[in-house]
């Protein structure tokens, strides 16, 4: 065993903050090495001890879809690549999806997703529909395009608890959006008093440990309350259609490295892995996401009929991963 790596493990396990150089060392480990195997176990142990072996389920409703000006080359909505039709969920469909997701009060948080460019008033009407039909303590989060401070103030007043927004890997190169614009939106959300949630995504073979560490430390700086790792999906019709995806095994190493790096935060964020495979839940992940409506990693109108999971699927994943409890939005928990 590499003694310097063991020292980093000990530092993270004691709750000390790692340096960026130490994070890079963890991200750089050979995924099959003894150190990487041990890191996965330590990451899982840290997460489970910190929160009484509790997992969480989030959900997402894709409210609408249209050719997107963000033009992300990994996304099924991109205006240059999409084969998706214009879609806008009606009030009845939003209400039905909301009730289906929240009826058992197993859902910690619900993301309401729309495009990079969206109509605020229409979005707020969707929020109002969800609030009207939401059951239990589920928190509400936006997943929208770049947004002003003033608009986030309106969203908070409408009942939104936080904002999922990422400065993504390859931003400005694989997308038509400048990194500074993405970062400014996250700052706007924080200024408006909203939680910030994000992820290290979409990870491809070309992304270096140094690049990934920059993104992880930005998430820490922003005080993220939910983070995680997501691999890039080879979505049909996009420029990455024929690009091999990283393996779930490799992704679990990145999950573990992120977990140890975030172990020094005052409050550990919920940590997700996409795709939700058992390797990730043995490496620090403790969150899984149910999805319905449109999905940027899918090419069907309702991802629940294809890639998406429902709440019962998510609950079963957490149970099989050995978690004892599922968290609720009000801080309480239920036995799985």
C-alpha positions as CSV (number, residue, x, y, z in Angstrom):
1,X,0.0,0.0,0.0
2,X,1.2,3.5,-0.8
3,X,1.8,5.2,2.5
4,X,1.1,8.7,1.2
5,X,-2.3,7.6,0.0
6,X,-3.1,5.9,3.3
7,X,-2.3,9.2,5.0
8,X,-4.9,10.9,2.8
9,X,-7.4,8.2,3.7
10,X,-6.7,8.8,7.4
11,X,-7.1,12.5,7.0
12,X,-10.5,12.2,5.3
13,X,-11.7,9.6,7.8
14,X,-11.0,12.0,10.6
15,X,-13.1,14.7,8.9
16,X,-10.2,16.9,7.8
17,X,-10.5,18.8,4.5
18,X,-8.3,17.5,1.7
19,X,-6.2,19.7,-0.5
20,X,-6.8,19.8,-4.3
21,X,-3.5,17.9,-4.8
22,X,-4.7,15.2,-2.5
23,X,-8.0,15.0,-4.4
24,X,-6.1,14.6,-7.6
25,X,-4.1,11.8,-6.2
26,X,-7.3,9.9,-5.3
27,X,-8.9,10.5,-8.7
28,X,-5.7,9.3,-10.3
29,X,-5.5,5.9,-8.6
30,X,-5.6,2.8,-10.8
31,X,-9.3,1.7,-10.5
32,X,-8.2,-1.9,-9.8
33,X,-5.5,-1.1,-7.3
34,X,-5.5,-2.1,-3.7
35,X,-5.7,1.5,-2.7
36,X,-8.7,2.1,-4.9
37,X,-10.5,-0.9,-3.4
38,X,-9.8,0.4,0.1
39,X,-10.9,3.9,-0.9
40,X,-14.3,2.7,-2.0
41,X,-14.8,0.9,1.4
42,X,-13.7,3.9,3.4
43,X,-16.0,6.2,1.4
44,X,-19.0,4.0,2.0
45,X,-18.1,3.7,5.7
46,X,-17.8,7.5,6.1
47,X,-21.2,8.2,4.5
48,X,-23.0,5.5,6.4
49,X,-21.5,6.5,9.8
50,X,-22.2,10.3,9.2
51,X,-26.0,9.8,8.6
52,X,-27.0,6.7,10.5
53,X,-26.9,4.5,7.4
54,X,-29.6,6.6,5.7
55,X,-30.2,7.0,1.9
56,X,-32.3,9.5,0.0
57,X,-34.6,9.4,-3.0
58,X,-34.9,12.5,-5.2
59,X,-37.3,12.7,-8.2
60,X,-37.5,14.7,-11.4
61,X,-40.3,15.8,-13.6
62,X,-39.3,17.0,-17.1
63,X,-41.9,19.7,-17.6
64,X,-41.2,20.6,-21.2
65,X,-38.9,20.0,-24.1
66,X,-37.9,22.0,-27.2
67,X,-34.8,22.4,-29.4
68,X,-32.4,23.9,-26.8
69,X,-30.1,26.8,-27.5
70,X,-27.6,25.4,-25.0
71,X,-26.8,22.9,-27.8
72,X,-24.9,20.6,-25.5
73,X,-23.3,17.9,-27.6
74,X,-24.1,15.2,-25.0
75,X,-27.8,16.1,-24.7
76,X,-30.9,14.8,-26.5
77,X,-32.5,18.3,-26.4
78,X,-29.7,20.1,-28.3
79,X,-31.1,22.1,-31.2
80,X,-28.6,20.8,-33.7
81,X,-29.1,17.1,-32.8
82,X,-32.5,16.6,-31.2
83,X,-35.0,14.3,-32.6
84,X,-37.3,15.1,-29.7
85,X,-40.7,16.7,-30.5
86,X,-41.8,19.9,-28.7
87,X,-43.4,18.7,-25.5
88,X,-45.1,20.6,-22.7
89,X,-46.8,18.7,-19.9
90,X,-50.3,19.8,-19.2
91,X,-51.5,20.6,-15.6
92,X,-53.2,17.2,-15.3
93,X,-50.1,15.3,-16.2
94,X,-47.9,17.3,-13.8
95,X,-50.4,16.8,-11.0
96,X,-50.6,13.0,-11.7
97,X,-46.7,12.7,-11.7
98,X,-46.4,14.8,-8.5
99,X,-48.9,12.6,-6.6
100,X,-47.3,9.4,-7.9
101,X,-43.9,10.6,-6.7
102,X,-44.9,12.0,-3.4
103,X,-47.7,9.8,-2.2
104,X,-45.6,7.7,0.1
105,X,-43.5,10.6,1.4
106,X,-40.4,8.7,0.4
107,X,-39.2,11.5,-1.8
108,X,-36.7,13.8,-0.2
109,X,-36.6,16.3,-3.1
110,X,-38.3,16.9,-6.4
111,X,-36.6,18.6,-9.3
112,X,-38.7,20.5,-11.8
113,X,-36.8,20.5,-15.1
114,X,-37.1,22.8,-18.1
115,X,-34.9,24.0,-21.0
116,X,-31.9,26.4,-21.0
117,X,-34.3,29.2,-22.2
118,X,-37.7,29.1,-20.5
119,X,-40.6,31.3,-19.6
120,X,-40.5,32.2,-15.9
121,X,-44.3,32.8,-15.5
122,X,-45.1,29.5,-17.2
123,X,-42.5,27.7,-15.0
124,X,-44.0,29.3,-11.8
125,X,-47.4,28.0,-12.9
126,X,-45.9,24.5,-13.0
127,X,-44.5,25.1,-9.5
128,X,-47.9,26.1,-8.3
129,X,-49.4,22.9,-9.7
130,X,-46.8,20.8,-8.0
131,X,-47.3,22.5,-4.7
132,X,-51.0,22.0,-4.9
133,X,-50.7,18.2,-5.5
134,X,-47.6,17.4,-3.5
135,X,-48.1,15.0,-0.6
136,X,-45.9,15.0,2.5
137,X,-42.6,16.8,3.2
138,X,-40.9,16.6,-0.2
139,X,-38.7,19.6,-0.9
140,X,-38.9,21.4,-4.3
141,X,-35.9,22.1,-6.5
142,X,-35.4,23.8,-9.8
143,X,-33.5,22.4,-12.7
144,X,-33.6,25.3,-15.2
145,X,-31.3,27.3,-17.5
146,X,-29.1,30.2,-16.4
147,X,-31.2,32.5,-14.3
148,X,-31.0,35.9,-12.6
149,X,-31.0,36.6,-8.9
150,X,-34.4,38.4,-9.2
151,X,-36.0,35.3,-10.9
152,X,-34.6,33.1,-8.1
153,X,-36.1,35.4,-5.5
154,X,-39.5,34.9,-7.2
155,X,-39.0,31.1,-7.2
156,X,-38.2,31.1,-3.5
157,X,-41.3,33.1,-2.8
158,X,-43.3,30.5,-4.8
159,X,-42.0,27.7,-2.6
160,X,-38.8,26.5,-4.2
161,X,-36.2,25.3,-1.7
162,X,-33.1,25.0,-3.9
163,X,-31.5,25.0,-7.3
164,X,-29.8,22.1,-9.2
165,X,-27.3,23.7,-11.5
166,X,-23.9,22.5,-12.8
167,X,-20.8,24.0,-14.1
168,X,-20.3,21.0,-16.3
169,X,-17.2,19.2,-17.6
170,X,-16.4,20.5,-21.1
171,X,-18.5,23.7,-20.5
172,X,-18.0,26.1,-23.4
173,X,-16.4,23.4,-25.6
174,X,-19.1,20.7,-25.6
175,X,-21.8,23.3,-24.9
176,X,-22.7,26.8,-26.2
177,X,-22.7,28.2,-22.7
178,X,-19.7,29.9,-21.0
179,X,-18.4,28.5,-17.7
180,X,-18.7,31.9,-16.1
181,X,-22.4,32.0,-17.0
182,X,-23.1,28.7,-15.2
183,X,-21.1,29.8,-12.2
184,X,-22.9,33.1,-12.0
185,X,-26.3,31.3,-11.9
186,X,-25.1,29.3,-8.9
187,X,-24.0,32.4,-7.2
188,X,-27.4,34.0,-7.9
189,X,-29.2,31.1,-6.3
190,X,-27.0,31.3,-3.2
191,X,-27.6,35.1,-3.0
192,X,-31.4,34.5,-3.2
193,X,-31.1,32.2,-0.1
194,X,-31.6,28.9,-2.0
195,X,-29.8,25.6,-1.5
196,X,-27.4,24.7,-4.3
197,X,-27.2,21.2,-5.7
198,X,-24.9,19.9,-8.5
199,X,-22.8,17.0,-9.8
200,X,-19.6,16.2,-11.4
201,X,-20.9,15.5,-14.9
202,X,-20.9,14.3,-17.7
203,X,-17.7,12.3,-17.2
204,X,-16.0,11.0,-20.3
205,X,-12.6,9.3,-21.0
206,X,-11.0,12.6,-21.9
207,X,-11.6,14.3,-18.5
208,X,-8.5,14.5,-16.4
209,X,-8.2,14.2,-12.6
210,X,-7.0,17.8,-12.5
211,X,-10.1,19.0,-14.4
212,X,-12.4,16.9,-12.2
213,X,-10.8,18.2,-9.0
214,X,-11.5,21.8,-10.1
215,X,-15.2,21.0,-10.4
216,X,-15.3,19.1,-7.0
217,X,-13.7,22.0,-5.2
218,X,-16.0,24.5,-6.8
219,X,-18.9,22.4,-5.5
220,X,-17.4,22.5,-2.0
221,X,-16.9,26.2,-2.2
222,X,-20.6,26.7,-3.2
223,X,-21.7,24.6,-0.2
224,X,-23.5,22.1,-2.3
225,X,-26.2,20.1,-0.4
226,X,-26.4,17.4,-3.1
227,X,-23.6,16.3,-5.4
228,X,-22.4,13.1,-7.1
229,X,-20.9,11.7,-10.2
230,X,-22.5,11.0,-13.6
231,X,-21.0,9.4,-16.6
232,X,-21.7,10.8,-20.1
233,X,-24.2,8.7,-21.9
234,X,-23.8,8.0,-25.6
235,X,-27.1,9.4,-26.6
236,X,-28.2,8.4,-30.1
237,X,-28.1,11.4,-32.6
238,X,-25.5,13.4,-30.6
239,X,-21.8,13.8,-31.5
240,X,-21.0,11.4,-28.7
241,X,-23.3,8.7,-30.0
242,X,-20.4,6.4,-30.9
243,X,-18.1,7.4,-28.1
244,X,-17.5,4.6,-25.6
245,X,-18.9,5.4,-22.1
246,X,-16.7,5.0,-19.0
247,X,-17.5,1.9,-17.0
248,X,-19.6,1.8,-13.9
249,X,-16.6,0.4,-12.1
250,X,-14.5,3.4,-13.1
251,X,-17.3,5.7,-12.1
252,X,-17.3,4.1,-8.6
253,X,-13.7,5.2,-8.1
254,X,-14.6,8.8,-8.9
255,X,-17.5,8.5,-6.5
256,X,-15.2,7.3,-3.7
257,X,-12.6,10.1,-4.4
258,X,-15.3,12.7,-4.3
259,X,-16.7,11.3,-1.0
260,X,-13.3,11.5,0.7
261,X,-12.7,15.0,-0.6
262,X,-16.1,16.2,0.7
263,X,-15.7,14.5,4.1
264,X,-14.3,17.7,5.5
265,X,-17.5,19.7,4.7
266,X,-19.5,20.8,7.8
267,X,-22.4,18.8,6.4
268,X,-21.9,16.0,3.9
269,X,-24.1,16.4,0.9
270,X,-26.3,13.7,-0.5
271,X,-24.2,11.8,-3.0
272,X,-25.7,10.3,-6.2
273,X,-24.3,8.1,-8.9
274,X,-25.6,8.0,-12.4
275,X,-26.2,5.4,-13.6
276,X,-27.4,4.0,-10.3
277,X,-25.3,0.8,-10.0
278,X,-24.4,-1.1,-6.9
279,X,-20.7,-0.3,-7.4
280,X,-21.5,3.3,-6.7
281,X,-23.4,2.5,-3.5
282,X,-20.5,0.5,-2.2
283,X,-18.3,3.6,-2.9
284,X,-20.0,6.5,-1.1
285,X,-23.2,7.1,-3.0
286,X,-26.4,7.3,-0.8
287,X,-28.9,8.9,-3.1
288,X,-30.9,7.6,-6.1
289,X,-33.2,9.6,-8.5
290,X,-36.6,8.7,-9.9
291,X,-37.5,10.4,-13.2
292,X,-40.5,11.0,-15.4
293,X,-41.2,13.2,-18.4
294,X,-38.4,14.2,-20.7
295,X,-34.8,13.4,-19.9
296,X,-31.6,14.8,-21.5
297,X,-30.0,11.3,-21.4
298,X,-33.0,9.7,-23.1
299,X,-34.8,9.9,-26.5
300,X,-38.4,9.0,-25.5
301,X,-41.1,11.4,-24.4
302,X,-41.4,9.8,-20.9
303,X,-38.2,8.5,-19.5
304,X,-40.1,6.4,-17.0
305,X,-40.9,4.1,-19.9
306,X,-37.2,3.6,-20.7
307,X,-34.2,4.8,-18.6
308,X,-36.2,6.3,-15.7
309,X,-36.9,4.7,-12.3
310,X,-40.0,5.1,-10.2
311,X,-39.9,5.6,-6.4
312,X,-40.4,1.9,-5.6
313,X,-37.4,1.0,-7.8
314,X,-35.3,3.6,-6.0
315,X,-36.4,2.4,-2.6
316,X,-35.4,-1.2,-3.6
317,X,-32.0,0.0,-4.8
318,X,-31.2,1.6,-1.4
319,X,-32.5,-1.5,0.5
320,X,-30.3,-3.8,-1.6
321,X,-27.3,-1.5,-1.0
322,X,-27.7,-2.1,2.7
323,X,-29.2,1.2,3.9
324,X,-31.4,1.0,6.9
325,X,-33.4,4.2,6.5
326,X,-34.7,6.5,3.7
327,X,-34.7,10.3,4.5
328,X,-37.7,12.6,4.2
329,X,-37.6,16.2,3.3
330,X,-38.5,17.3,6.8
331,X,-35.5,15.6,8.3
332,X,-37.3,12.5,9.6
333,X,-36.7,9.0,8.2
334,X,-38.4,5.8,7.5
335,X,-37.2,2.2,7.8
336,X,-36.6,0.7,4.3
